[in-house]
């Protein structure tokens, strides 16, 4: 098992499977930031990308599917994959250090605590940091906020975006609220 295959894998990893930088850049321009998004995208969606032929799309999908883990693995393989996992910043260097680098991607993380202990604040911060480059503590992705308690606040997103010197409008556009 390829250690880079746990959690979301940057779409740039497709270059190791013979996909050209040109085609990877085209995928990125259309919002495909991970190998998983490419592997699970409908063929029709990939064919809509200008500069992608049927043969190219087929080759890209085969490459993406060869990277995604599809079966059993040893604990040693999983340990190696865990070290290659992308972690997103919580916005607190101390908390990131306690968590071994931040919040793991590709996993479910549950925040538990009493009323007014910062669970929603952390969620807002993660929603802002998720599109950041991996090098800056982000996950290079979008945020899906499933608001079961009515706690999503656009004004909090805007304030946190300013803290990270990001465009509040871009951050809001990157979050899908259900």
BALOBA-1460 file (C-alpha; in Angstrom, 3 decimals):
// residues 178
<rec num="1" residu="x" x="0.000" y="0.000" z="0.000"/>
<rec num="2" residu="x" x="1.329" y="3.424" z="-0.942"/>
<rec num="3" residu="x" x="1.815" y="5.480" z="2.260"/>
<rec num="4" residu="x" x="0.398" y="8.539" z="0.496"/>
<rec num="5" residu="x" x="-2.907" y="6.730" z="-0.016"/>
<rec num="6" residu="x" x="-4.481" y="7.430" z="3.414"/>
<rec num="7" residu="x" x="-6.825" y="10.358" z="3.681"/>
<rec num="8" residu="x" x="-7.116" y="12.847" z="0.871"/>
<rec num="9" residu="x" x="-4.115" y="12.652" z="-1.444"/>
<rec num="10" residu="x" x="-3.142" y="15.792" z="-3.331"/>
<rec num="11" residu="x" x="-3.992" y="15.560" z="-7.018"/>
<rec num="12" residu="x" x="-0.320" y="16.311" z="-7.754"/>
<rec num="13" residu="x" x="0.394" y="12.706" z="-6.737"/>
<rec num="14" residu="x" x="-1.041" y="11.614" z="-10.114"/>
<rec num="15" residu="x" x="2.264" y="12.638" z="-11.694"/>
<rec num="16" residu="x" x="3.790" y="9.503" z="-10.127"/>
<rec num="17" residu="x" x="1.383" y="7.463" z="-12.267"/>
<rec num="18" residu="x" x="2.378" y="9.136" z="-15.524"/>
<rec num="19" residu="x" x="-0.228" y="11.900" z="-15.676"/>
<rec num="20" residu="x" x="1.219" y="15.080" z="-17.146"/>
<rec num="21" residu="x" x="1.571" y="18.309" z="-15.163"/>
<rec num="22" residu="x" x="-0.575" y="19.990" z="-17.825"/>
<rec num="23" residu="x" x="-3.489" y="17.646" z="-17.154"/>
<rec num="24" residu="x" x="-3.021" y="17.898" z="-13.381"/>
<rec num="25" residu="x" x="-3.149" y="21.696" z="-13.685"/>
<rec num="26" residu="x" x="-6.363" y="21.417" z="-15.713"/>
<rec num="27" residu="x" x="-7.879" y="19.254" z="-12.972"/>
<rec num="28" residu="x" x="-6.858" y="21.782" z="-10.306"/>
<rec num="29" residu="x" x="-8.357" y="24.664" z="-12.300"/>
<rec num="30" residu="x" x="-11.682" y="22.815" z="-12.252"/>
<rec num="31" residu="x" x="-11.536" y="22.253" z="-8.486"/>
<rec num="32" residu="x" x="-10.200" y="18.687" z="-8.381"/>
<rec num="33" residu="x" x="-7.707" y="19.039" z="-5.529"/>
<rec num="34" residu="x" x="-7.451" y="15.416" z="-4.407"/>
<rec num="35" residu="x" x="-7.003" y="12.057" z="-6.098"/>
<rec num="36" residu="x" x="-10.254" y="10.926" z="-4.440"/>
<rec num="37" residu="x" x="-12.281" y="13.672" z="-6.126"/>
<rec num="38" residu="x" x="-10.898" y="12.540" z="-9.468"/>
<rec num="39" residu="x" x="-11.442" y="8.820" z="-8.817"/>
<rec num="40" residu="x" x="-15.081" y="9.300" z="-7.805"/>
<rec num="41" residu="x" x="-16.019" y="12.024" z="-10.313"/>
<rec num="42" residu="x" x="-18.430" y="11.027" z="-13.063"/>
<rec num="43" residu="x" x="-16.707" y="10.588" z="-16.417"/>
<rec num="44" residu="x" x="-19.057" y="13.204" z="-17.903"/>
<rec num="45" residu="x" x="-17.762" y="15.780" z="-15.418"/>
<rec num="46" residu="x" x="-14.138" y="15.096" z="-16.314"/>
<rec num="47" residu="x" x="-14.913" y="15.219" z="-20.027"/>
<rec num="48" residu="x" x="-16.286" y="18.748" z="-19.589"/>
<rec num="49" residu="x" x="-12.767" y="19.963" z="-18.823"/>
<rec num="50" residu="x" x="-11.391" y="21.712" z="-21.869"/>
<rec num="51" residu="x" x="-8.308" y="19.863" z="-23.119"/>
<rec num="52" residu="x" x="-9.346" y="16.423" z="-21.801"/>
<rec num="53" residu="x" x="-10.020" y="13.674" z="-24.357"/>
<rec num="54" residu="x" x="-11.827" y="10.388" z="-23.692"/>
<rec num="55" residu="x" x="-8.498" y="8.552" z="-23.626"/>
<rec num="56" residu="x" x="-6.911" y="11.087" z="-21.266"/>
<rec num="57" residu="x" x="-9.873" y="10.924" z="-18.870"/>
<rec num="58" residu="x" x="-9.733" y="7.114" z="-18.887"/>
<rec num="59" residu="x" x="-5.993" y="7.162" z="-18.155"/>
<rec num="60" residu="x" x="-6.433" y="9.722" z="-15.342"/>
<rec num="61" residu="x" x="-9.260" y="7.734" z="-13.716"/>
<rec num="62" residu="x" x="-7.244" y="4.496" z="-13.872"/>
<rec num="63" residu="x" x="-4.270" y="6.272" z="-12.303"/>
<rec num="64" residu="x" x="-6.457" y="7.775" z="-9.565"/>
<rec num="65" residu="x" x="-8.100" y="4.435" z="-8.785"/>
<rec num="66" residu="x" x="-4.680" y="2.764" z="-8.549"/>
<rec num="67" residu="x" x="-3.766" y="5.186" z="-5.750"/>
<rec num="68" residu="x" x="-6.956" y="4.798" z="-3.686"/>
<rec num="69" residu="x" x="-6.718" y="1.936" z="-1.157"/>
<rec num="70" residu="x" x="-9.272" y="-0.715" z="-2.081"/>
<rec num="71" residu="x" x="-8.839" y="-3.585" z="0.352"/>
<rec num="72" residu="x" x="-6.972" y="-5.055" z="3.268"/>
<rec num="73" residu="x" x="-3.680" y="-3.676" z="4.555"/>
<rec num="74" residu="x" x="-1.211" y="-4.540" z="7.283"/>
<rec num="75" residu="x" x="-0.931" y="-2.398" z="10.395"/>
<rec num="76" residu="x" x="2.576" y="-1.446" z="9.236"/>
<rec num="77" residu="x" x="1.128" y="-0.103" z="5.985"/>
<rec num="78" residu="x" x="-1.534" y="1.818" z="7.907"/>
<rec num="79" residu="x" x="1.088" y="3.302" z="10.234"/>
<rec num="80" residu="x" x="3.091" y="4.514" z="7.230"/>
<rec num="81" residu="x" x="-0.055" y="5.947" z="5.668"/>
<rec num="82" residu="x" x="-0.944" y="7.725" z="8.906"/>
<rec num="83" residu="x" x="2.377" y="9.589" z="8.906"/>
<rec num="84" residu="x" x="1.678" y="10.809" z="5.345"/>
<rec num="85" residu="x" x="-1.844" y="12.023" z="6.215"/>
<rec num="86" residu="x" x="-2.735" y="15.669" z="5.665"/>
<rec num="87" residu="x" x="-3.540" y="17.492" z="8.908"/>
<rec num="88" residu="x" x="-5.378" y="20.806" z="9.102"/>
<rec num="89" residu="x" x="-4.545" y="23.507" z="11.596"/>
<rec num="90" residu="x" x="-6.949" y="24.290" z="14.416"/>
<rec num="91" residu="x" x="-5.615" y="27.828" z="14.508"/>
<rec num="92" residu="x" x="-3.785" y="27.097" z="17.785"/>
<rec num="93" residu="x" x="-0.156" y="25.979" z="17.603"/>
<rec num="94" residu="x" x="-0.424" y="24.409" z="21.074"/>
<rec num="95" residu="x" x="-3.537" y="22.384" z="20.197"/>
<rec num="96" residu="x" x="-2.034" y="21.373" z="16.835"/>
<rec num="97" residu="x" x="1.025" y="20.063" z="18.726"/>
<rec num="98" residu="x" x="-1.189" y="18.066" z="21.126"/>
<rec num="99" residu="x" x="-3.011" y="16.551" z="18.137"/>
<rec num="100" residu="x" x="0.206" y="15.586" z="16.366"/>
<rec num="101" residu="x" x="-0.021" y="18.307" z="13.738"/>
<rec num="102" residu="x" x="-3.693" y="19.277" z="13.658"/>
<rec num="103" residu="x" x="-6.992" y="17.646" z="12.769"/>
<rec num="104" residu="x" x="-6.614" y="14.515" z="10.624"/>
<rec num="105" residu="x" x="-8.258" y="14.579" z="7.204"/>
<rec num="106" residu="x" x="-10.013" y="11.505" z="5.928"/>
<rec num="107" residu="x" x="-11.405" y="10.773" z="9.397"/>
<rec num="108" residu="x" x="-14.405" y="11.781" z="11.451"/>
<rec num="109" residu="x" x="-13.480" y="14.060" z="14.345"/>
<rec num="110" residu="x" x="-16.020" y="14.643" z="17.089"/>
<rec num="111" residu="x" x="-15.766" y="17.690" z="19.337"/>
<rec num="112" residu="x" x="-17.311" y="17.155" z="22.767"/>
<rec num="113" residu="x" x="-17.630" y="19.666" z="25.560"/>
<rec num="114" residu="x" x="-19.841" y="21.780" z="27.733"/>
<rec num="115" residu="x" x="-21.774" y="24.760" z="26.442"/>
<rec num="116" residu="x" x="-19.482" y="27.660" z="25.417"/>
<rec num="117" residu="x" x="-16.200" y="25.708" z="25.399"/>
<rec num="118" residu="x" x="-15.209" y="26.532" z="21.801"/>
<rec num="119" residu="x" x="-16.582" y="23.624" z="19.756"/>
<rec num="120" residu="x" x="-18.361" y="25.895" z="17.274"/>
<rec num="121" residu="x" x="-15.410" y="28.303" z="17.182"/>
<rec num="122" residu="x" x="-13.084" y="25.429" z="16.254"/>
<rec num="123" residu="x" x="-15.525" y="24.313" z="13.550"/>
<rec num="124" residu="x" x="-15.628" y="27.825" z="12.104"/>
<rec num="125" residu="x" x="-11.818" y="27.984" z="12.133"/>
<rec num="126" residu="x" x="-11.502" y="24.617" z="10.366"/>
<rec num="127" residu="x" x="-14.041" y="25.774" z="7.766"/>
<rec num="128" residu="x" x="-11.787" y="28.764" z="7.032"/>
<rec num="129" residu="x" x="-8.482" y="26.850" z="7.020"/>
<rec num="130" residu="x" x="-9.589" y="23.862" z="4.935"/>
<rec num="131" residu="x" x="-8.868" y="25.501" z="1.532"/>
<rec num="132" residu="x" x="-5.382" y="26.652" z="2.570"/>
<rec num="133" residu="x" x="-2.400" y="24.919" z="0.977"/>
<rec num="134" residu="x" x="-1.153" y="21.887" z="2.910"/>
<rec num="135" residu="x" x="2.084" y="23.754" z="3.626"/>
<rec num="136" residu="x" x="0.045" y="26.430" z="5.436"/>
<rec num="137" residu="x" x="-1.932" y="23.947" z="7.536"/>
<rec num="138" residu="x" x="-4.897" y="23.515" z="5.213"/>
<rec num="139" residu="x" x="-6.363" y="20.625" z="3.314"/>
<rec num="140" residu="x" x="-6.719" y="22.278" z="-0.121"/>
<rec num="141" residu="x" x="-10.421" y="21.453" z="-0.173"/>
<rec num="142" residu="x" x="-13.926" y="22.699" z="0.384"/>
<rec num="143" residu="x" x="-16.023" y="22.610" z="3.537"/>
<rec num="144" residu="x" x="-19.415" y="20.963" z="3.944"/>
<rec num="145" residu="x" x="-21.067" y="22.289" z="7.107"/>
<rec num="146" residu="x" x="-24.011" y="20.164" z="8.213"/>
<rec num="147" residu="x" x="-25.724" y="22.558" z="10.596"/>
<rec num="148" residu="x" x="-27.825" y="20.394" z="12.916"/>
<rec num="149" residu="x" x="-28.029" y="23.012" z="15.671"/>
<rec num="150" residu="x" x="-28.220" y="26.300" z="13.764"/>
<rec num="151" residu="x" x="-24.756" y="27.412" z="14.899"/>
<rec num="152" residu="x" x="-23.208" y="28.440" z="11.560"/>
<rec num="153" residu="x" x="-22.447" y="32.177" z="11.559"/>
<rec num="154" residu="x" x="-21.141" y="33.866" z="8.386"/>
<rec num="155" residu="x" x="-19.901" y="36.825" z="10.456"/>
<rec num="156" residu="x" x="-17.606" y="34.462" z="12.428"/>
<rec num="157" residu="x" x="-16.229" y="33.069" z="9.146"/>
<rec num="158" residu="x" x="-15.489" y="36.602" z="7.950"/>
<rec num="159" residu="x" x="-13.690" y="37.530" z="11.186"/>
<rec num="160" residu="x" x="-11.596" y="34.334" z="11.184"/>
<rec num="161" residu="x" x="-10.760" y="34.821" z="7.500"/>
<rec num="162" residu="x" x="-9.376" y="38.279" z="8.306"/>
<rec num="163" residu="x" x="-7.255" y="36.758" z="11.099"/>
<rec num="164" residu="x" x="-5.682" y="34.407" z="8.524"/>
<rec num="165" residu="x" x="-5.391" y="37.291" z="6.015"/>
<rec num="166" residu="x" x="-7.814" y="35.595" z="3.622"/>
<rec num="167" residu="x" x="-10.655" y="37.018" z="1.590"/>
<rec num="168" residu="x" x="-13.862" y="36.698" z="3.666"/>
<rec num="169" residu="x" x="-15.890" y="36.385" z="0.458"/>
<rec num="170" residu="x" x="-13.697" y="33.564" z="-0.888"/>
<rec num="171" residu="x" x="-13.961" y="31.733" z="2.441"/>
<rec num="172" residu="x" x="-17.754" y="32.009" z="2.451"/>
<rec num="173" residu="x" x="-17.872" y="30.775" z="-1.165"/>
<rec num="174" residu="x" x="-15.797" y="27.737" z="-0.159"/>
<rec num="175" residu="x" x="-18.325" y="26.586" z="2.471"/>
<rec num="176" residu="x" x="-21.465" y="24.673" z="1.603"/>
<rec num="177" residu="x" x="-24.057" y="24.755" z="4.404"/>
<rec num="178" residu="x" x="-26.800" y="22.151" z="4.692"/>
